[in-house]
Amino acid sequence: MTISRVTVLGATGSIGTSTLDVLGRHPDRYRVHALTAHRSREALLAQCRRHHPAVAVLDAEEDAAWLRGQLAEAGLATEVLAGSQALVEVAEAPEVDCVMAAIVGAAGLLPTLAAVKAGKRVLLANKETLVTSGALFMEAVARHGATLLPIDSEHNAIYQCLPVEHRGGLGRHGVRQLLLTASGGPFRGWSREALAEVTPNQACAHPNWSMGRKISVDSATLMNKGLELIEACWLFDARPEQIQVVVHPQSVIHSMAAYSDGSVIAQLGNPDMRTPIAYGLAWPERIDAGVEALDLFQVARLDFEPADEAAFPCLRLAREAMAAGGTAPAVLNAANEVAVEAFLAGRLGFTEIGELVARVRDARPVVPAKDLETILEADVLARRAAHAWLVRQ
Ligand SMILES: NC(=O)c1ccc[n+]([C@@H]2O[C@H](COP(=O)([O-])OP(=O)(O)OC[C@H]3O[C@@H](n4cnc5c(N)ncnc54)[C@H](OP(=O)(O)O)[C@@H]3O)[C@@H](O)[C@H]2O)c1
């Protein structure tokens, strides 16, 4: 069996850790080429001890120097690099076959694009890449012959429910609609008044999935579902109205494809990100992910309901941004990142997250997203507008 060499961008995060868990189960198939983190130098050291990567990357030179010292003491030969250019280098390195793109936020954009341009197999967890630069990104995937496998459980599920060749518009393949499932988050059924009192710790306690804090808040506001709707449009050549959000509190069905003959194909499994990660790593084969078999008798029932867009306006804002096109999704994403950060810092109420995003959206013009510079500029200006609004509060 040929060994596949893997770079894990964002190795110390929730997705990164799950990826290393799967990789560690298959030493005969995978070698870790590079592991990257932002500031979590101790966690990265522990991962280097376990997985012996050729390269490790941290953001600050000071942290990198510390890691170099620790690795030398442990007698490990891992090279340690620092800064954002190093992320690009380990993503496009010729010896790398597969890149897990699991850095959170806009910082993931350039290294993910570098992996695509180098024609790698790219396991895409980072949402911001498709949300902010979907058109450019999908164009680059096609031009450079990269293999793109979505890791978000919903998109991974849809990928599994569609025909192998599904580009060129859903209608061409007899697909009527994509059904994007949502757990509804920890506040499903809450009124807007009750939501106004929500604290960061409440928002981060997701009922079914264990995730990073930013994405946990996004799940609670349903912005996460909105961002996923935008991602699904790009990944599967769909229009926003071809995607229906279905609240499904058990999180057992991870999404579905509805066909014109009346068939609905669903992907089911325990809520564990190691399933889509293992699928992405091994596709088109299947490997053990360490995930328990789904016990349907224990699940017993599956419930479905529409999303409450009045209480959770972020979903509507995202759909409108996708329909508006151009830089609108990048503006939405930037404003949301600032708002979530302010909420987690106790500077903004839970329901004010959507309000701030709507204000920034109204204040920023939509222009065609013709290149990365235009998108990054829209992102910076949206963040500035969001910060200015926060200061005025
Ligand atoms: N968790 C899930 O279940 C899930 C599901 C679907 C999609 N996703 C998406 O996958 C991505 C990762 O999610 P997560 O939950 O794993 O996030 P997370 O737990 O917050 O981990 C983020 C990772 O990115 C690194 N990082 C953060 N900021 C960085 C920067 N400026 N430069 C370089 N590296 C940076 C972190 O390093 P430090 O540890 O040093 O901070 C960490 O390794 C997100 O885009 C998320 O939306 C997550």
The ligand as an SDF file (V2000), in Angstrom:
LIG
                    3D

 48 52  0  0  0  0  0  0  0  0999 V2000
  -15.2530   21.3720   15.1480 N   0  0  0  0  0  0  0  0  0  0  0  0
  -16.1320   20.8990   14.2840 C   0  0  0  0  0  0  0  0  0  0  0  0
  -16.8750   19.9840   14.5800 O   0  0  0  0  0  0  0  0  0  0  0  0
  -16.2080   21.4940   12.9000 C   0  0  0  0  0  0  0  0  0  0  0  0
  -17.1170   20.9620   11.9970 C   0  0  0  0  0  0  0  0  0  0  0  0
  -17.1480   21.4550   10.7110 C   0  0  0  0  0  0  0  0  0  0  0  0
  -16.3130   22.4820   10.3240 C   0  0  0  0  0  0  0  0  0  0  0  0
  -15.4460   23.0260   11.2180 N   0  0  0  0  0  0  0  0  0  0  0  0
  -14.6020   24.1230   10.7790 C   0  0  0  0  0  0  0  0  0  0  0  0
  -13.2600   23.6750   10.8590 O   0  0  0  0  0  0  0  0  0  0  0  0
  -12.3940   24.7420   11.2300 C   0  0  0  0  0  0  0  0  0  0  0  0
  -11.6820   24.3350   12.5220 C   0  0  0  0  0  0  0  0  0  0  0  0
  -12.6540   24.1750   13.5580 O   0  0  0  0  0  0  0  0  0  0  0  0
  -12.2800   23.7080   15.0410 P   0  0  0  0  0  0  0  0  0  0  0  0
  -13.5470   23.5130   15.7540 O   0  0  0  0  0  0  0  0  0  0  0  0
  -11.3000   22.5660   14.9360 O   0  0  0  0  0  0  0  0  0  0  0  0
  -11.5430   25.0100   15.5970 O   0  0  0  0  0  0  0  0  0  0  0  0
  -10.6130   25.1500   16.8740 P   0  0  0  0  0  0  0  0  0  0  0  0
  -10.8310   24.0160   17.7980 O   0  0  0  0  0  0  0  0  0  0  0  0
  -10.7900   26.5310   17.3580 O   0  0  0  0  0  0  0  0  0  0  0  0
   -9.1140   24.9800   16.2640 O   0  0  0  0  0  0  0  0  0  0  0  0
   -8.5860   25.8900   15.3500 C   0  0  0  0  0  0  0  0  0  0  0  0
   -7.1730   25.5160   14.9320 C   0  0  0  0  0  0  0  0  0  0  0  0
   -6.6470   26.5790   14.1020 O   0  0  0  0  0  0  0  0  0  0  0  0
   -5.4900   27.1610   14.7240 C   0  0  0  0  0  0  0  0  0  0  0  0
   -5.5270   28.6010   14.5010 N   0  0  0  0  0  0  0  0  0  0  0  0
   -6.4010   29.4840   15.0500 C   0  0  0  0  0  0  0  0  0  0  0  0
   -6.1370   30.7420   14.6010 N   0  0  0  0  0  0  0  0  0  0  0  0
   -5.0680   30.6410   13.7870 C   0  0  0  0  0  0  0  0  0  0  0  0
   -4.3000   31.6020   13.0540 C   0  0  0  0  0  0  0  0  0  0  0  0
   -4.5910   32.9100   13.0710 N   0  0  0  0  0  0  0  0  0  0  0  0
   -3.2560   31.1550   12.3180 N   0  0  0  0  0  0  0  0  0  0  0  0
   -2.9440   29.8280   12.2990 C   0  0  0  0  0  0  0  0  0  0  0  0
   -3.6390   28.8740   12.9800 N   0  0  0  0  0  0  0  0  0  0  0  0
   -4.6820   29.2810   13.7030 C   0  0  0  0  0  0  0  0  0  0  0  0
   -5.6100   26.7940   16.1990 C   0  0  0  0  0  0  0  0  0  0  0  0
   -4.3430   26.8260   16.8350 O   0  0  0  0  0  0  0  0  0  0  0  0
   -4.2600   27.1140   18.4480 P   0  0  0  0  0  0  0  0  0  0  0  0
   -4.7070   25.8260   19.1060 O   0  0  0  0  0  0  0  0  0  0  0  0
   -2.8350   27.4040   18.6750 O   0  0  0  0  0  0  0  0  0  0  0  0
   -5.1670   28.2660   18.7230 O   0  0  0  0  0  0  0  0  0  0  0  0
   -6.1950   25.3870   16.0970 C   0  0  0  0  0  0  0  0  0  0  0  0
   -5.1790   24.4660   15.7620 O   0  0  0  0  0  0  0  0  0  0  0  0
  -13.3090   25.9720   11.4010 C   0  0  0  0  0  0  0  0  0  0  0  0
  -13.3050   26.7340   10.2300 O   0  0  0  0  0  0  0  0  0  0  0  0
  -14.6710   25.3680   11.6450 C   0  0  0  0  0  0  0  0  0  0  0  0
  -15.7050   26.2230   11.2320 O   0  0  0  0  0  0  0  0  0  0  0  0
  -15.3770   22.5400   12.4860 C   0  0  0  0  0  0  0  0  0  0  0  0
  1  2  1  0
  2  3  2  0
  2  4  1  0
  4  5  1  0
  4 48  2  0
  5  6  2  0
  6  7  1  0
  7  8  2  0
  8  9  1  0
  8 48  1  0
  9 10  1  0
  9 46  1  0
 10 11  1  0
 11 12  1  0
 11 44  1  0
 12 13  1  0
 13 14  1  0
 14 15  2  0
 14 16  1  0
 14 17  1  0
 17 18  1  0
 18 19  2  0
 18 20  1  0
 18 21  1  0
 21 22  1  0
 22 23  1  0
 23 24  1  0
 23 42  1  0
 24 25  1  0
 25 26  1  0
 25 36  1  0
 26 27  1  0
 26 35  1  0
 27 28  2  0
 28 29  1  0
 29 30  1  0
 29 35  2  0
 30 31  1  0
 30 32  2  0
 32 33  1  0
 33 34  2  0
 34 35  1  0
 36 37  1  0
 36 42  1  0
 37 38  1  0
 38 39  2  0
 38 40  1  0
 38 41  1  0
 42 43  1  0
 44 45  1  0
 44 46  1  0
 46 47  1  0
M  CHG  2   8   1  16  -1
M  END
$$$$
